[in-house]
Amino acid sequence: MQTQLQPTKIIRIATVIERTGLSKAFIYQMIRQGDFPASVRLAPRYAGWVESEVNDWLNTRIAAARAQ
């Protein structure tokens, strides 16, 4: 039996902001601190985030909030 992997989807900063509710500046601050998934350089002036990494980060934050 072979497992089918989901294709990797890259999302841009506007989508990350929309999903997290965080500001662009705060997202970049958290990346520098190692508290948010780093972006992936797509081209010299373009970056994106791996959607599954952002979703995993969100789910971890939600689970931690619910556990309190």
Helices and strands as residue ranges (DSSP letters): E 10-11, H 13-20, H 24-33, E 40-43, E 46-50, H 51-67
